[in-house]
Amino acid sequence: MSHVKATLIAVLLFSIATIANTSFMPTAMAKSSDANISLSPLGKEQNDSETRYVFDVVIHKPEQMDKLLGRIEQLSSTITPNKDDPRLALVLHGPEIAFFTRKNYSRYMNLVDRAAALDKKGIIDVKVCDTMIRQLNIDDSELPDFVEHVPYGPAEVERLIKQGFIKM
């Protein structure tokens, strides 16, 4: 992939965090009332055709999720979809999980359908934290089938980083 295209991807990924009105703070501060998508500096140079990113997502407002999905949709034009191994993982472990419940579907249908479409295309893999699901009193059956359950969001982010994902 050309240097220009790699730079474009980096700029788009950075702007995802910026537009979503996020701050650069540790995940431990995720309980604040503002959105938190941690953004770590890019590490060693990788072959961009194989670069994968994990978004550590704690969003409190649907408008922030809308902006995040919009930027991912823009970014998707530069990514070759892979249904077996998407290049972007969204690990949701905050109040945004409630946007995806069946009871809230009519209210947040646009967000859920957009995320489902990106998942179906092989652009993103949406993961939800079972620990947060329990804290929010959400039953597993309330979430759509396209989301993958993980025991603990921060541990999943770390696991993906160890597999070579770049944390965003």
C-alpha positions in Angstrom: 0.0 0.0 0.0 1.4 3.4 -0.9 2.7 5.8 1.7 0.0 8.3 0.8 -2.8 5.8 1.4 -1.2 4.7 4.7 -1.0 8.4 5.8 -4.7 8.8 4.8 -5.7 5.9 6.9 -3.7 7.2 9.9 -5.3 10.7 9.5 -8.8 9.2 9.3 -8.3 7.0 12.3 -7.0 9.9 14.3 -9.9 12.0 13.3 -12.3 9.3 14.5 -11.1 9.9 18.0 -11.1 13.7 17.6 -14.6 14.0 16.0 -16.1 11.7 18.5 -15.2 14.4 21.1 -12.9 12.0 22.9 -10.0 12.6 25.2 -6.6 10.9 25.4 -6.9 9.3 28.9 -6.3 5.9 30.3 -9.1 3.3 30.1 -9.2 3.4 33.9 -10.9 6.8 33.5 -13.7 5.4 31.3 -16.3 6.1 34.0 -16.2 9.9 33.3 -19.3 11.4 31.7 -17.3 12.2 28.5 -16.6 9.7 25.7 -13.3 7.8 25.8 -11.7 6.2 22.9 -8.1 5.6 23.8 -5.6 6.5 21.1 -2.1 5.2 21.3 0.7 6.3 19.0 1.4 4.0 16.1 4.1 1.6 16.9 6.5 -0.1 14.6 5.9 0.2 10.9 3.7 -2.7 9.6 2.6 -3.8 6.2 -0.5 -1.7 5.9 -2.4 -4.3 4.0 -2.2 -6.4 7.2 -2.6 -3.6 9.8 -5.5 -4.2 12.1 -6.9 -1.7 14.6 -8.8 -2.1 17.9 -11.0 0.7 19.1 -11.3 0.8 22.9 -14.8 2.4 23.0 -16.6 3.9 25.9 -19.2 6.4 24.5 -22.0 8.0 26.4 -24.0 9.8 23.6 -25.5 8.4 20.5 -24.2 11.3 18.5 -20.7 10.2 19.4 -21.4 6.7 18.2 -22.9 8.1 15.0 -19.7 10.1 14.3 -17.5 7.1 15.1 -19.5 4.9 12.7 -19.4 7.7 10.0 -15.7 7.9 10.2 -15.4 4.1 10.0 -17.6 4.1 6.9 -15.3 6.6 5.3 -12.3 4.5 6.3 -14.0 1.4 4.9 -13.4 2.6 1.4 -9.6 2.2 2.0 -9.9 -1.3 3.6 -10.2 -4.6 1.8 -13.1 -6.4 3.6 -12.4 -9.8 5.2 -15.4 -11.5 6.8 -13.1 -14.1 8.5 -10.7 -11.5 9.9 -11.9 -7.9 9.9 -9.2 -5.3 10.2 -11.1 -3.1 12.7 -12.4 -4.4 16.1 -14.7 -2.3 18.2 -14.6 -3.3 21.8 -17.6 -1.7 23.5 -17.4 -1.6 27.3 -19.5 1.4 28.4 -23.0 2.7 28.3 -23.0 2.6 24.4 -23.8 -1.1 24.7 -27.4 -0.1 25.6 -27.8 1.5 22.2 -27.6 -2.0 20.7 -30.3 -3.7 22.8 -33.5 -4.9 21.2 -35.7 -2.7 23.4 -33.8 0.4 22.2 -33.7 -0.7 18.5 -36.4 1.6 17.3 -34.6 4.6 19.0 -31.1 3.7 17.7 -32.0 1.7 14.6 -29.6 3.8 12.4 -26.6 3.1 14.6 -27.3 -0.6 15.0 -28.0 -1.1 11.3 -24.9 0.7 10.3 -22.7 -1.3 12.7 -24.4 -4.5 11.4 -23.8 -3.6 7.8 -20.1 -2.9 8.5 -19.8 -6.2 10.4 -21.5 -8.1 7.5 -19.1 -6.6 5.0 -16.2 -7.7 7.0 -15.0 -4.2 7.9 -15.5 -4.4 11.7 -15.9 -6.9 14.4 -18.1 -5.6 17.2 -17.4 -7.0 20.6 -19.3 -6.3 23.9 -18.0 -6.7 27.4 -20.1 -9.2 29.4 -18.9 -7.5 32.7 -20.5 -4.2 31.6 -23.6 -6.0 30.3 -24.1 -7.4 33.8 -23.5 -3.9 35.3 -26.1 -2.4 33.0 -28.6 -5.3 33.7 -28.8 -6.2 30.1 -29.7 -9.8 29.2 -27.5 -11.5 26.6 -30.6 -12.1 24.5 -31.2 -8.4 24.2 -28.2 -7.9 22.0 -28.1 -8.6 18.2 -26.4 -11.7 16.9 -23.7 -9.8 15.1 -22.0 -8.7 18.3 -19.5 -11.0 19.9 -19.5 -11.4 23.7 -16.1 -11.1 25.5 -15.7 -11.6 29.2 -14.0 -8.3 30.0 -13.5 -5.5 27.5 -10.1 -4.1 28.6 -8.7 -7.7 28.7 -10.0 -8.2 25.1 -8.3 -5.0 24.0 -5.0 -6.2 25.5 -5.4 -9.6 23.9 -5.9 -8.1 20.5 -2.9 -5.8 20.9 -0.8 -8.9 21.7 -2.2 -10.4 18.4 -0.8 -7.3 16.5 -3.7 -4.9 16.6 -2.9 -1.2 17.0 -5.0 0.4 19.8 -7.0 3.4 18.8 
